[in-house]
Amino acid sequence: MDASRLRGWGGVGTMAVLCALALAFVLLLPCTQITHHHHAAPDRAGQQLAEGSQARAGSCQDSEAQAQTLAPSGADGPTIDAIKAREGARRKLIVGVDQNSYRWGYRNPNTEGAQLEGFDIDLVHRIAQDILGDPDAVQFKAIPTNQRISAIQDGRVDMVVRTMTITCERLGQVAFSAPYFKTGQQVLAPKSSTITGYNDTLAHKKVCTATGSTGYAKLDADKKVGTLPASTDLSTTVPNQLDCLVRLQLGEVDAVVTDGALAASQAAQDPTVELKGAPFTTEYYGVAMRKDASDLVRRVNRVLVAYRASGWQASYDTWLSATLGKDSSASKPPAPQYLRTS
């Protein structure tokens, strides 16, 4: 395609190139915003307990999936011990992240060394501070959307912090922390488009989603039951969600469906596109870890208790308030719910 056909902010194309190059190697970047962790006891006010064990077969519904997590604890265990036992330069927390989601996890070309920044990245530094005593003790690995689960299961990373929605299906494969962000699927399309939202205006339109995303799962399910027009073309799927924006800019698709939080950031990158209609799902992001890493799940949940009290709001105001608003439903951290264990 001729580059002159690209519309909107030119940095998107630059970012896409950077992303493709950087996927080939591991990022080792310094902390850009350090927030020191205070070792306070968890505040149980407002927290709820749910009966059962994480991802019990047949007992999970996506609307309640965020409750399928373990109560906070500061105790070390085999997973944390193994992380701390790494020697020398290898003594780092290995985290799968995105590097092409503007304001979430992206390489900022305006910083020295194109540092990795964003809302998810701030949380990673906070977790590293708690576990290893150093917010910079992180080895970032750029993980495509469709490899988030396999990267955990294969042991390539200790955890994934990458705008990853907690779902029942995923809980059968990995463990999740308590939710740290609330969002929902939305439609992104050119301002000039006749598409008005998640409705019949998607008939005969090509919609792009990321492979393995909750957006694709929702569209595919709705098309099968007839709540999405049968003529909607869902054949365009991509490894990384940003690739959908590039396809939209090139005119290869008519719309993108993704989390509203990501879509809002993409609209900020390209002033020729906008969100169409209201969110049509409710979803929660969580930190994903191995299913047997109970000590790490509990530790991350303890970090999140302190982070909600001090740090979360500052990070939101820095990265997301400009696109999502200071008083929107996303502007406060979701309340945690924990499993009740005997």
C-alpha positions in Angstrom: 0.0 0.0 0.0 1.1 3.6 -0.7 1.9 5.3 2.6 0.1 8.4 1.3 -3.2 6.6 1.9 -2.7 6.6 5.6 -4.9 9.0 7.4 -4.6 10.6 10.8 -1.6 11.0 13.2 1.6 10.0 11.5 3.0 8.6 14.7 0.8 5.6 14.4 2.7 4.3 11.4 6.0 5.0 13.2 4.7 3.2 16.2 3.6 0.2 14.2 7.1 -0.1 12.7 8.7 0.2 16.1 6.4 -2.5 17.4 7.1 -4.9 14.6 10.9 -4.5 15.2 10.7 -4.7 18.9 8.8 -7.9 19.0 12.0 -9.6 18.0 13.8 -8.9 21.2 13.3 -8.4 24.9 12.9 -4.9 26.3 15.0 -3.9 29.2 13.9 -0.4 30.1 14.2 1.8 33.2 11.2 2.9 35.2 9.7 6.1 34.0 7.4 6.7 36.9 8.4 5.3 40.2 5.8 4.9 42.9 7.1 3.6 46.2 5.1 0.8 47.9 4.3 1.1 51.5 3.9 -2.3 53.2 0.5 -1.8 54.7 -2.0 -4.5 55.8 -4.8 -5.0 53.3 -7.9 -2.8 53.9 -10.8 -5.2 53.7 -13.4 -2.4 53.6 -15.6 -2.7 50.6 -14.2 -6.1 49.6 -16.4 -9.1 49.1 -15.8 -12.8 49.4 -17.1 -15.4 46.9 -17.6 -19.1 47.6 -15.6 -21.7 45.8 -12.2 -22.2 44.1 -10.7 -20.4 41.2 -12.4 -21.3 37.9 -14.5 -24.2 39.2 -15.8 -26.2 36.2 -19.4 -25.2 35.4 -19.7 -22.6 38.1 -18.2 -19.5 36.4 -20.1 -16.9 34.4 -18.2 -14.1 32.7 -20.2 -11.5 34.6 -18.8 -12.9 37.8 -15.3 -14.0 36.6 -13.6 -11.2 38.3 -14.5 -12.7 41.6 -12.6 -15.9 40.9 -9.4 -14.9 42.6 -7.5 -15.6 45.9 -7.4 -13.3 48.9 -4.4 -11.0 49.3 -1.3 -12.3 51.2 2.3 -11.0 51.6 3.7 -14.5 52.2 6.3 -15.8 49.9 5.9 -19.2 48.2 7.5 -21.4 45.6 6.8 -19.1 42.7 8.1 -16.0 44.4 11.0 -17.9 45.8 12.0 -18.9 42.3 11.8 -15.3 41.1 14.0 -14.1 44.0 16.5 -16.8 43.5 17.5 -15.5 40.0 21.0 -14.3 40.2 22.8 -11.2 39.0 21.2 -9.4 36.0 18.6 -12.2 35.8 17.1 -11.2 39.1 14.1 -9.6 37.5 10.4 -10.0 37.3 9.6 -11.2 33.7 6.5 -9.6 32.4 4.6 -9.9 29.2 3.3 -6.5 28.0 2.1 -4.6 25.0 4.3 -2.0 23.4 1.9 -0.6 20.8 -1.1 0.4 22.9 -1.0 4.1 23.2 -1.2 5.2 26.9 -1.3 1.6 28.1 1.9 0.0 27.1 3.8 1.8 24.3 7.3 2.9 23.3 7.3 6.7 23.5 9.4 7.9 20.6 9.8 11.3 22.3 11.8 9.8 25.2 15.5 8.8 25.2 15.7 5.2 24.0 11.9 5.2 23.2 11.0 4.1 26.7 8.1 1.8 27.5 5.3 3.8 29.2 1.7 3.7 30.1 -1.0 2.6 32.6 -0.1 -1.1 32.5 3.6 -0.3 32.8 3.1 1.7 36.0 1.4 -1.3 37.6 4.3 -3.6 36.5 6.8 -1.3 38.2 4.7 -1.3 41.4 4.6 -5.1 41.5 8.4 -5.4 41.0 8.9 -2.9 43.8 6.9 -5.1 46.1 8.4 -8.4 45.2 12.0 -7.5 44.5 12.4 -4.2 46.2 13.2 -2.4 43.0 10.7 -1.0 40.5 13.3 -1.3 37.7 13.8 -5.0 38.3 11.7 -5.9 35.3 12.4 -7.8 32.1 9.7 -6.7 29.7 8.7 -9.1 26.9 6.5 -7.8 24.1 3.7 -10.4 23.7 1.2 -10.3 20.9 -2.5 -10.4 21.8 -2.9 -14.0 20.6 0.2 -15.2 22.6 -0.7 -13.9 26.1 -1.9 -17.3 27.5 0.7 -19.4 25.8 3.5 -17.2 27.1 2.4 -17.8 30.6 1.8 -21.6 30.2 5.2 -22.0 28.4 7.0 -20.2 31.2 8.3 -17.4 29.0 6.9 -14.9 31.5 6.0 -14.8 35.2 2.8 -12.8 34.4 1.1 -10.8 31.7 0.0 -7.2 32.3 -1.5 -6.4 29.0 -5.1 -5.1 29.0 -6.2 -8.7 29.4 -9.9 -9.3 30.2 -10.8 -11.8 32.9 -13.1 -14.5 31.4 -14.3 -17.9 32.5 -12.6 -19.6 29.5 -9.3 -18.0 30.3 -9.7 -18.9 34.0 -9.5 -22.5 32.8 -6.0 -21.8 31.4 -4.4 -19.2 33.7 -5.0 -17.6 37.1 -6.0 -13.9 37.4 -5.5 -11.2 40.0 -8.4 -9.1 41.2 -9.5 -6.7 38.5 -7.6 -3.4 38.2 -9.7 -1.8 35.4 -13.2 -1.8 34.1 -14.1 -1.4 30.4 -16.3 -2.7 27.7 -16.3 -3.5 24.0 -17.0 -0.6 21.6 -17.0 0.1 17.9 -14.4 2.4 16.4 -15.0 3.7 12.8 -14.2 6.8 10.7 -16.2 9.9 11.7 -17.7 9.9 8.2 -19.0 6.4 8.5 -22.7 5.5 8.5 -22.0 3.0 11.3 -23.6 4.3 14.5 -22.6 1.5 17.0 -23.0 -2.2 17.7 -26.2 -2.6 15.7 -27.7 -3.2 12.3 -25.5 -0.5 10.7 -22.7 -3.2 10.8 -24.5 -5.1 8.1 -22.3 -5.7 5.0 -19.4 -4.1 6.9 -15.9 -5.6 7.4 -15.0 -5.5 11.1 -11.4 -6.1 12.4 -10.6 -7.7 15.8 -7.6 -9.2 17.4 -7.1 -13.0 17.3 -8.1 -14.5 20.6 -9.7 -11.3 21.9 -13.0 -11.1 23.8 -14.1 -8.7 21.0 -13.9 -11.5 18.4 -15.5 -14.0 20.7 -18.5 -11.7 21.3 -19.0 -10.9 17.6 -18.7 -14.5 16.6 -21.2 -15.6 19.2 -23.7 -12.9 18.4 -23.5 -13.6 14.7 -24.3 -17.2 15.3 -27.4 -16.5 17.3 -28.6 -13.7 15.0 -28.1 -10.6 17.2 -25.4 -9.4 14.8 -26.3 -9.1 11.1 -25.4 -12.3 9.2 -23.7 -10.1 6.5 -21.1 -8.7 8.9 -17.7 -9.8 7.8 -15.5 -10.9 10.7 -12.8 -12.5 8.6 -10.2 -9.9 9.4 -8.3 -10.8 12.5 -4.8 -9.6 13.5 -2.1 -10.7 16.1 -1.9 -7.2 17.7 -4.9 -5.0 18.3 -3.1 -1.9 16.9 -2.9 -3.6 13.5 -6.7 -3.2 13.3 -6.3 0.6 13.4 -3.8 0.4 10.6 -6.2 -1.7 8.5 -8.9 0.9 9.2 -6.6 3.7 8.1 -5.7 1.8 4.9 -9.4 1.4 4.1 -9.2 -2.4 4.3 -11.9 -2.6 7.0 -14.9 -0.5 7.9 -14.7 -0.7 11.7 -12.8 -2.0 14.6 -14.2 -3.7 17.7 -12.1 -3.6 20.8 -12.1 -2.6 24.5 -13.4 1.0 24.8 -10.4 1.9 26.8 -8.1 1.0 23.9 -10.4 2.4 21.3 -10.4 5.8 23.0 -6.6 5.9 23.0 -6.6 5.0 19.3 -9.1 7.8 18.6 -6.7 10.1 20.3 -4.0 9.0 17.9 -6.1 9.5 14.8 -8.6 12.4 14.8 -10.4 11.0 11.7 -11.9 8.1 13.7 -14.2 8.0 16.7 -16.1 5.7 19.1 -19.5 4.7 17.7 -22.2 4.0 20.3 -22.0 2.9 23.9 -20.0 -0.1 25.3 -22.0 -3.3 24.7 -20.2 -5.5 27.3 -18.7 -5.1 30.7 -15.2 -6.4 31.2 -12.4 -6.3 33.7 -8.7 -6.4 33.2 -6.6 -8.5 35.5 -2.9 -9.6 35.9 -2.6 -13.1 34.5 -0.3 -15.8 36.0 0.1 -19.6 35.9 -2.7 -21.5 37.4 -0.4 -23.1 40.1 1.2 -19.8 41.1 -1.1 -19.2 44.1 1.5 -17.4 46.1 2.1 -14.9 43.2 -1.6 -14.4 42.7 -2.1 -13.6 46.4 0.9 -11.3 46.4 -0.3 -9.3 43.4 -3.7 -9.0 45.0 -2.0 -7.5 48.0 -0.1 -5.1 45.8 -3.4 -4.0 44.2 -5.0 -3.3 47.6 -2.2 -0.7 48.3 -2.2 0.5 44.7 -5.9 1.3 44.7 -5.3 3.4 47.8 -2.3 5.2 46.5 -1.0 5.2 42.9 -3.8 4.0 40.8 -5.5 7.3 40.5 -2.3 9.2 39.8 -1.5 6.7 37.0 -5.1 7.1 35.6 -4.9 10.9 35.6 -1.5 10.8 33.8 -2.4 8.3 31.1 -6.1 7.9 30.6 -8.1 10.8 31.9 -7.6 12.8 28.7 -9.2 10.1 26.6 -11.6 8.5 29.1 -12.6 11.5 31.3 -12.0 12.4 34.9 -15.4 11.4 36.1 -16.3 8.4 33.8 -17.2 4.9 35.0 -13.6 3.9 34.2 -12.0 6.7 36.4 -12.1 4.7 39.6 -10.6 1.2 40.3 -13.1 -1.6 40.5 -13.8 -3.1 43.9 -12.1 -6.5 44.4 -14.0 -9.7 45.2 -12.2 -12.7 46.7 -12.9 -16.4 47.0 -14.0 -17.6 50.4 -11.7 -20.5 51.3 -12.2 -23.0 54.2 
